[in-house]
Amino acid sequence: MEHPLESPFLTVEEAADYLRMKVTTLDAMRWRNEGPTYRKHGAKVLYHRDDLEYWSRSRNVGQPTPPANDRADNDR
């Protein structure tokens, strides 16, 4: 028996779970054009895993502190 190919496309419910969000939050973001890129396959709203990952990375807040040996104040 062959294994079916795993689709890179997620339903709204799957995408919300992937992002650890509520479906209603993801829906509201889509209506406001603020959330991740989505696609319409017929009447179905689908999210591609790569688009979710890209959107999530773009939401990164702050910058990591460099290790102590990389800081300018140690260049004396």
Secondary structure, 3 states (H helix, E strand, C coil): CCCCCCCCEECHHHHHHHHCCCHHHHHHHHHCCCCCCCEEECCEEEEEHHHHHHHHHHCCCCCCCCCHHHCHHHCC
